[in-house]
Structures are given as C-alpha cells and as structure tokens.
Amino acid sequence: MTSAKAGTIVPHVAFMQRNDGVSSWKTSAFTYDIAYPERVVSIEEIEDIINEVMIDDVYRLQKNTQPSDIWIDVGSHVGFFSIAAMQAGARVYMAIEADPDIAACTRYNTVMFKGQSVARGMMHNHVVDPFVYNDRVVSAEQLLDFNIDRFHDEVGRKCLKLDIQHSENDVFNSDDAYKLAEQYDVLVLEYHNEITSDVSTLLENIGWNITSITAHKDVQLCIPTTMIWAMRGRAARVARPVVSAGRTAARADAGGRP
C-alpha cells in the first residue's frame, strides 16, 4: 500500500461510469485509488460516502447537471462531490476545505480522477484541474470573492455547493448575502437538522428560488441532513422531504426536481 501526502491510498475502490446520454450509471472496468486522512476518516466511512454520493446520488447531479455547469465546491471533504460533478459532465473551478489534511486529499483525488479520465477518453484534456483551497468559509463576502468569470471565458451556469458545518446562519444573515443570488445561478446547500433557523426562508429572503428539498441520514455523522437545491430567476415549486430508512427521498408537492 502506497501513501500520499496527508492520506492513505486505498486500492481498488471502484467508481461508477455514466452511460452517454443515459441518466444511469454502470460499474466501470477500471478502479481509482482514493486518498484519505486516516486520523479523520476510516475506509468504511469512505465506502459509505462513495455509496451515498456516487451511487445513491444524494446530490442529484445525475439528473440536474448541464454540460456547461461550473462548480465551486465549499466543504469538499476528500473531493467526492467534485468528482461526481466532473463525472456527470460539469467542470469544477474550485474546491474549498477547512481541514488542511483533507484538502490535500481533495487535491490528490480530483487531479488523479481528471488525469485518468482524460487518459481513458472520458474527459477532454483542456478541462483544468480544480483549484483546491484550504480555508473555513464563514461569510458571504468570502464566497463573492471566488469570481468564476475572472478565470473562465465560457461559463454556463455558475454553481455553488455549500456544506459549511454550522456556518449557514453566518453566511446567509450577513450584509452581502443577497449578492450570492446575483453572482451564482445554482445553489446546493447541505445542512444538518440541529440548525434551528428556517434556512429555506433565509434563502428566499435573499433572492433564491427553492426548487427541491430532500432529507437523508448523513452516513458519516449519522444525523438527519437536509439538502436544498435553489436557483435564481425562475419560479419554483418545492419537493418536501421524506426520510425513509436513512436514504434520500422526496415527496413532490408539484414538480419535484430542479
């Protein structure tokens, strides 16, 4: 077993490869090594996260990705959201993680995935590696500084994923929070249900249209977790959450998916 900076490489962890033009995934004929920091995460947790993000598609990227999407992944952990977004056909401009060791693993995993995908003809070589940044996001001002337009000439939807561990109120109650819905087109927010404020109301008050709400049990933290998709500039009808056996489910009031 080889080692990577700040992490251990786990051999033969299989990802899923998406069929061209079909919203389903098949087991690939190849495997990727995954870097993770042993002091923080166990191999069992990594396997659970792979099932949650890549197979169960808890972020709903298989259904909702457009080829021109470009993401900023805030709270990237070891990079599975970024990898899932890239594998669904989007680009990832930046991944941000507060823990420096985990951020180092994000960097390794996303670069290795992109390189191997290019080598196998699954991704174009001109797709740039995500920039991985070690920081803790606690304000809207920080998110506004990450201006995708300054670095990418051809950008479709500018997408922001947030998993910021109890800093949601700080971000969405800050003076510049309304500017987020002006700078970004899509928001995916993951938050844990011990937060007492109505996050969806906060988002609507600063200009976001909520398009879906789902609930699941976080496989790593083992606590109820809510996932919100939101967009700007379009009327929304909301899918309300249902939790069933720890898996993601949604009851559509009208429509149901962004």
N, C-alpha and C positions, 0 to 999 in steps of 0.2 A: 504494500500500500504506500503510495507516494503522498507527500504533503505539499500543500500550497500555503502561500502567505496567509497567516491568521486562520487557517482552516485545514480540515482533513478532506481528502478526495475520496469519495465513496464510489467504488467501481460499479458499473453495470446498473445504474439507475435509469430505467427506460422512460423516455418522454413519449408523447403521442404526436403523430404527424397528421396534419389536416389534409383531407382529400381535396383536390382542386375543385372549386365550385360547389362543394357539398358541405353543409353545416354539421359534419360529424368528424370524428377522429378515429384513426386506426393505429394499432401498435406498429411502431417503426421497426425496421430491420437493423437499426443501429442504436447505440446507447451513448449517453453522455456521463462524464464524471461531474459530480456536484461538490463544490467547496462549501463547508460549513464550519463554524467555530464550535469545537466540542465543549468548551466551557459554558456555552449558552444553549445549544440545540443538540438533541440526540438523533441518531439515524432513524429511529422510529418516528420522531416528530417530522423529520424531513420527508419520510414516506407518506405520512398523513397529509402534509402540506401539498405534496405532489398530487395526491388523490383529490384534495379539495380544489386546488387551483387549476390543474391541468386536465383532470378527468371529469370531476363534477362541475367544473367551470363556474365556480361560485361568483366570479366577477362578470359572468355573462359576455365574455369577449367573443366567443364563437358566433353569437347571434348579432352582436352590435358593432363589430369592427368594420370600418371603411378603410380601403387601401391607402387613402391619403392621410389617415389619422396620425398624429404625432403626440406622444405622451410625455408628461413629467410624472414620475413615479415617486411620490413622497411617502416615506415609510416603507422602503423597498424590501426590508428583511434581506434574504440572500438572493433575491432577484427573480422570484418565480412569476410575479405579475409582469415584470418587464419581458421575460422570456415568453410568457403566454401571449402578450400583446404582439411581440415580434412574430411569433409563430402564426398568429391569426392574420398577419399581413400588415400590421401597423409599424410605425417607427417609434423608437424611444429616444428622446433627446437627452433626458437627464434622469438619474435615479439618486434619491437622497435618503440617507440612513443615518440615524443618530449614533449608533454604536460603531466605532471605527473598525473593529474586527469584522463585524457583519458587513460593513460597507466594503471592506477588502474582498470578501467573498462574493458580494454582488458584482463587483468589478470583474473578478475572475469568471464567474458563471455567465454573465452576459456577453463578454468578449469571446469566450470559448464557444458559446452557443452560436453567435453570429459567424465566427470563423468556420465552424463545422457545417453550418447551414449553407454558407457560400460554397464550400468545397463540394457539397453534395447537390448543388444546383437548386436548393430550396429558397435561396435569397440572393438578391443582386449584390455584387461586390461594392457598389457605390454607397450602400447603406452604412452610415457611420456608426461606430461603437458608441453606446450611451456614455455620457459623461457621468461619473459616479462621484457624488459629493457627500462628505461626512459633516452633517450638521443636524441640529434639532430645530424643527420649524415650529414657531410659537406665535407668528403674526402673519397677517395678510400681506404686509409690506415685503416680507421675505419672498413670498410666492409671486408677487408682482415684479420682483427683480429678475426672475427667471423668464426673460422675454424670448420666446421661441423665434419670433420674427427676425431678430437680430442675427440669427445663425442659420436659418433655413429660408431660402428663397421661395421654394414651392411647398407650401403648407396648406393642408386641407383643414380639418377640424383640429383645433388646439385643445388637447385633453389633459385633465388634471386628476390624478388619483391621490387620495389622501387617506393614510392610516397613521394618525399622528398621536395616538395614545394619550387621550385626556386633554389635548390642547385645542380641541374643536371650538370650545367657547371663546378662548383667547383669540383665535383666528377670525371667527365669524362675528364677534362683537367688536372687533377693532374698527377704527375710523375709516380705514381704506377697504373694508371687506366688500363693499358694493362694487369696487373696481374689478374684483375677480370675475364677475359675470360679464364684464366688458372685455377682459383680456382672454378668457378661456371660453370655448364653445361647449365643452362637455366636462362634467364633474362626476367622479365616482368616489363616494365617501364611505369608508368603513369605520364604524364606531361601536363601542361596547355599551351594553344597555344599562350599566350602572350610572351613566350620564343622565342627570335628572332633567335637563332643559330639553325643550322640543326642538331638536336640531332641524327638522324639516321646515318648521316655521321660521327659524333663523335664516335658512337658505332662501325661502320665498321672499322674506323681507328685504333681502339684498339683491334680488333680481334673478334668481334661479327658478326654473320651472321643473318641478319634481315629476319625473316620468315613471319611476318604479321604486318600490321599497320591498326588500326581501329580508328574511331573517334566517339565521343559521347558528349553530353552535361552533364557536371557534375551536379548531382541533388542537391548537397549541395551548391556548389559555383556558379552554374548557368552560367558557362562559358565553351567554347569549350575545350575539353580534348582529347588528343591523347594517345593511348595505343600501345606499341610496344612489340612484342614477338621476342626474339632473342635467338640463340643457338650457341654453338661453335662446330667447327669440322665437319660441314656439309654444302653443298651447299644450298643456299636458294633462293626461288622465292617469291616475295613480293606481298601481297594483299594491294592495295592502299585504303585510307579511303574515305568513303562516309558518309555524315551526313544527316540523314533523320528523321525529326520530333523529334529530341532530342534523338533518340535511336541509338544504335550501329549498324553500317552496314559496309560491306567491299566489294569492287569490286576486284575480284581476277584477277591479271594480268596473273598468271599461278600458279595453285595450290590453295593457299589461306589460309590454316591454318597450323600452325606448327605441 
